[in-house]
Amino acid sequence: MGFEYIDDSLYCDSISIDAIVNKYGTPLYLYSKEIIEKNFLAYKNAFPTTSLICYAGKANSNIAILKLLASLGSGCDVASGGELFLALSGGIPREKIVFNGCGKTEEEIKQAIDKEIFLIIADSLDELFLINQLAKKKQRVGIRVNPEISPKTHPYIATGLANSKFGVKLSSFMNIIGLVRRMKNIEFVCISSHIGSQIMEYEPLLENAKKLVGLAKKIGGIEYINIGGGIGIPYNNENAPNIQEFVEKVVSITEPFKLILEPGRSIVGPAGCLIVKALYLKETTKRVVVVDGGMNLLIRPCLYNGFHKIQPAVLEDGEDIEIDVVGPLCEEGDFLGRKRKIKRIRGGSFICVMDAGAYSFSMSSNYNGRPRCSEVMVIDGKSYIIRKAETYGCLIRNQVIPKPLR
C-alpha cells in the first residue's frame, strides 16, 4: 500500500496520518515496512544468489530498519565505527558487512578486524599499509578506485570524478597492486568503486562496472566486483532507472565475478516521510507557512537544494496555493520547500514531506537547541515507535561544567 490518499486523507499502510500524529505528536518521521521490504526484495530477487547486497547504512541507520533488512537477507555497507556498531546491533551478520570510507581511524580498523567482518575496502595506499600492520592474520581487503566518471548528479554527492577525495587514481592503481601483493596480512579479493548518489541514468553505473571488470581481468586473482550504489528515486516525478533492466545489463558485464552492491536511498527513501505541523501562516512578498521542523530534521533542501514533494495530511476544498514551507530555525536557509503549489492549509494542520526515508534523520542535528524527533514504523497495520523523541535533557547529557566554572 505505502502512502496514498483515501477519501482525501493521507494514509500509510492502512493507518491515517491524522491517527499517527494524534498518537505520537509532531514533528515525526514515519516509515512503511511494506515499502522497505518491497524495495529490498526488488534487488534480492533480480540479482544472482552469489551477489552480496549491502544496504548503505548511512542512508538510515535506525536499528529497527537494519533488523528488518537483516531478516530479508541484507548485508550492510558501513562508513564508520559507529555505523559498524549499529549494523551489528541491528542484527546484520558480520560476514555480510563491508567497511568503506576514506578516513578510517586506527581504532576503527582494529574494530573491523576484531569483529571479523566480511571485507574492508581500503581507500588509499597508506590505509593498506595500516591494515597490514594491524592485522594478525590474512585480512580480506578490497581497493576503491576512482574511475573518473561523471554520474550526472549534484556535485556534493558525485564521488567518482577525477578531483574526488575518494579512491586511488587509475594511473597509480597498478603500482599499488604490486605493493599490496607483497603484504603478508592482506588478502586482496575485490575491486570497488562508488561514483555517486541519486543517479537517474544507469549508463554511468554500467561504464563504471566495465572499468572495474577491465582492471580485474588485467591483474587476475579477483573474486568480487563492488559496483557501489547510487541508484536514485523520483523525488519530483523523474524517470528512475529500471532495476530489472539495470541488473540484466550489469550482470552480463561483470560475469564471472561475484557482485557486491550498496543500495540505500532506493530502498528506504520512498518508505519515509517527515510529518510537521503548521504553526503560523503569514504573507510578506509571498505566502509562508512556518512549521515545527526544519533543516534540523531534514537538511537536504538547504544543503543540496533537494526537492521533496510536500502534501497535506488532509486535502482541503479549494484551489492550490503557492507557498513557502519554512522551518522555525534562525536561518533564512531553513526551508523544506519554496514556491510549492499545494492545497490550502490552516494553522494547526499537518503537512507531510515525502520520500524522506534516506539521508534525512541520519543527517539531523540539535541546532537551535531542538531535540530530535521520534521515528515510527507501520508494521502489518499497526504503528510502533522505533526511536523515542529526545528531551531537553538529551541536549546536555554528555556536557560537563569544569570545576573552575562551577
N, C-alpha and C positions, 0 to 999 in steps of 0.2 A: 504493500500500500504506500508507505512513505508519507510524504507531505502532500495533502490535497484538500481542496475546499469541498465541504458537504453542506448544502443549504446555507451558503455564504459564511460559514465558519471554517477556519483552517484546522485541520486535524493532522496528527502524527500517529500513524499506525492505529487508527480507530479511537484515539483519545483527542479531544479538542484542546487547542492551545489555551482557551479560557479555563478549562478544568485543570490544566497543568499549572498555570500561574496562580489560580485560586488556592492550589495546594502548596506550592513552593515559593511563590513570590517572584519578583524580578529585581535586577537582571538575572538571566538564567540561560545556560547552554542546554539544549535539548537534542538528543540523538536517537536515531532509529536503528535498532538492532537489525531489523529486516533489511535495510538498505546496505549496511556494512556487510552483512552475510552475503547478500546477493552480489555485491561488487567484488568481494574477495573470491567467491566461487567462480565468477566470470573468468578470472585469471587461472585459478587452480584447474578448472575443467578444460581450459583451452591449451595450456602448456603441457609438454610431456611430463610424465611422472618422475623423470630423473631431474627435473628442474627444481630449484630451491627458490620459493617466493618468500622474500624477506621484507615484510611490511616496514616502511620507513617510519620508525618510532618518533622522529622529530615532528611528524605531521600532527600527531595527537598521542600522547604517551599515558593517557589515563589507564590505570591497570585493569579496569573492567573491560575496556576496549581491547587491550592486549590479551586478556583472558579469553575473550570471545574469539579473537583471531587465532590464538593458540589452539583452541578446541576445534577449529576448522583446518588445522594443519599448517598454519603460517609460521615462518621464522621471523626474524627481526633484524633490520639494519639499524645499528646504533652509532651515535657520533660523539659519545662522551661516556665517562664512567657512570654518571648519573643515569643516562639512558640504558646502559647495561644493567644497572641495579633495577631499574623499572621493568625492563624486559623480563628479567629473571623473576621479579616479584609478581609479574602478570602471568607467569606460567609458561613463557616461551622456553622451549628446550634449549640448553646451551649449545647442543650440536646443530642448531639452526640459527645461530646468531653470528652476524658479520659486523665487525667493528671498522667503521670508516672514520674519516676526519683528518684534517691536515695538521692538527695541533694536539695530538695525544701526549699527555704528560707521562713521565716515567711511572708514576703511580697507576695511571690508567692502563698502561701496557702490562704492568705486573698484574693488575686486576684481571685483565683479559686472559693472560697466560694461566693464572691460578684457577680461573673458572673453567678453563679448558673449552673455550668457545670454538666454534667451527673454523673461523677464519678472521685474521687481522689483515685489513687492506692498508699497506704502507703507502704513504703519500710522498715520500722523499727518500733519498739515499741515506741521509742522516738517521731517519727513523728506522730503516732497515738495519743499520749498524747497532742501534739501541736495542731493537728486538733480539738480534743475535746475541748481544751481550747479556740481556736479562733472562733469556730462555735457558732452561737447564737441559732441555732435550729438543728434538725437532719440533718446531712450531710451524703450523700450516699458515702460509702467507700469500697474499696477492699483492700486486703492484698497480696503483692507479696511474694511468697515463692521461695526458692532456691531448686529445685528438685534434684540437684546433678546429672545431666545428661550431658554427653558429646555430643555436637551437631556435632562433626566431622567437625570443621571449623577452621579458623585462631584463635589462642589463644586470640588475641586482641578483637575479636568480639564474643567470647564464653562467655555467661553471665549466664549460669546455672550450672557451675562447683562448686564443694564443696568449693573452695577457692575464689569464685567470690565475688565482693563487693556488689552485688545486692541481695535484698530479705532477708527474715528471714529464719533461719535454720529450717529444718523439725523437728529436735529434740526439738526445743523450741516453735513450732507453737501452740500446744495445750495449753500451759501455757498462751501464748499471747491471744488466743481466750477467755479464762476465764476472762482476764482483760478487753478486748475490750467490751464484752457484759455487762459490768458494767459501761461503759462510756455513760453518758446521751445524748451526742450530736453526737454519732456515730451510723449510720445505716449500719451494716456490711452485704453486699449483694453479694460480689464477691471474689473468689479466683483467683489469677493471677500468671502467670509465663511466662517469655520470656527467652528461653535458648540460643539464639544467632542469628547470621545473616549469610546470604549466605550459608544456609543449603541445600545440594543437595540430601539428602535422608530423606524421611518423617518419617521413623521409630522412630528417637528420638523425633519428634514432637508428635507422637502418644503415645509414652511412657510417655511424659510429660502430655498429656491430661488424661491418665489413672491415674496418680498420683494425679492430681487436682480433678478428679471426686471422687477418693477414699477418699480424705480429706473432700470434700463437703458432701458426704454421711455420713461420720463419725460424723461431727459436726452439720449437719442439718441447716435449715434456709437460705441456699444459693440459690440465684436466677441465678447468672451468673458465667460462667467459662470463664476466659480470657486466651486464649492459646498463646497470643502474636503473633509475626510474624516470619520472618526469612527465608521463602522460597527463595531459590537462583535463579540465572539466569545463562544461559550457556555462560559465558564470552569467553570460549575457546572450544566451541562445546561439552561441557559436557552434560550428560543426566540430564535435570532438572526434578523435581518432577511433576507428572501429577496432575493438580489442581483438576479435577473432581474425580479422584481416591482417592486423599487425603481427599477431602470433604466427600465422602461417608463413609470412614473409621472413620474420626474424629467425624462425626455426630452420627454414631452408638455407639461410645464410650461415648459421652457426653450427650446423651438424658437421662432425660428430661430437662436438664439445658439449659438455653439460652446461646448462644455463643457470645463472643467478640473476634475479631481477628484484628491484626495490621500489615497488609502487607504494604510494602513500596517499596523496591528495585524491587520486581517482577511486580509492576505496572509502575513505572517511569523509571527504569534502562534502558530497551531496547528502550525507547522512546527518548533518548537524545544522542547527540554526541558533542564532542568538536572539532571545526574546527580551525586549526592552519596553519600558512604559513611557508614554508621552507625558512629560511633566508640564511643559508650558508651550503655548503657541504664540508667535508674535510676528510682526511684519517690520522689516527695515526697508531696504530696497528690494526685498524678496520675502517670501514666506519661509518661516523657520519653525521647526518643532525641536525642542530640547528634550532629550530622552535620558534615562537614568544609567546608561552605559555608553562609553565612547572608546577612544583609542587605548584606554587602559585594558579593555577587554578584547577589542578587535582592531589591531593596528594596521591591517593590510590596506584599507582605503587611503590612509595618510602616508604610509611608508612606500607602497608600490603604486598608488593610485588604483588599487584593486577594486574591481566592481563586484558588488553583491546585490542581487535582487532584494528589494525591500517590500514587504507585503503586510497589510493589516491582518490582525488575527480574526477580525470580523469585517466583512465588506459592508460599508455603509451605502445607502442610496445616494445618487447624485453623480456628477461628472468627476473625472480625475482632476486633481490639482497638482501644480508644480511646487515642490517644496524641498528645502534642505533639511536633512535629518542629521542633527548635530549632538555631540555628547556634552557632558557637564563640566569638562575639564578646562583649565585655564590656558588653552591653546587655541588659536584660530584654526589650526590644522586638525582639530579634534572633530572629525565628522565621520559619519557612516555612509552618507550618500548625498550628492548635490544635484539639484535640478531634477529631482525624481517626480515622475507623474504617478501618483497613487490615489486610491480612493480617499475621500475626505476623512480626516481623523479628528478626534476630540481629545482634550486633556483627560488623562486617565486611561485612554485606550492602549492596547498592546500592539506592538509592531514587531515583525519577525524579519531578521536579516538572514537570508537564506544561504545555503552552500557554505556554511561556516564551521564545518566539522574538522577542517585541516588548517594548520598554521593560524589558528585563532586563539583558543585558550592557551595553547602551548607557547604563544608569544605574548601573553598578557603580563601586566605589571601592577604594582601598587601605587602608581603615580597619583599625586594629589592626595595621598593617604587613603586611597579607596581599596577596601578589601576585595579580593577576587570573589566572583560569584560561584554559585553551586553548579553542578552538572547533573543532568538527569537523563536516563535512558528508558525508552519504551521497549519492553520485552514481552512479547506474546500478549499484548493487550493490557499490560499493567505498567505503571511508571515506577522507577526506582532511582533513588539518589545514588550517584556513583562518585560524587565528590561533594562534601559539605561546604557551604559558603564560609569564607573566612570571617573572622570577627575583628574588631579593633585590637583585641589582644594579640592577634597574629601579627600585627604590624610591628610590635615591639618585642616579640618573644625571644629573638636572638640578639637583641641590643643590650648593651651593658653601659651603665654610667660609671666611669672610673672614680676611685676614691677622692682624687683632688676636686672633682666636680660635685660631690655629694654635699 
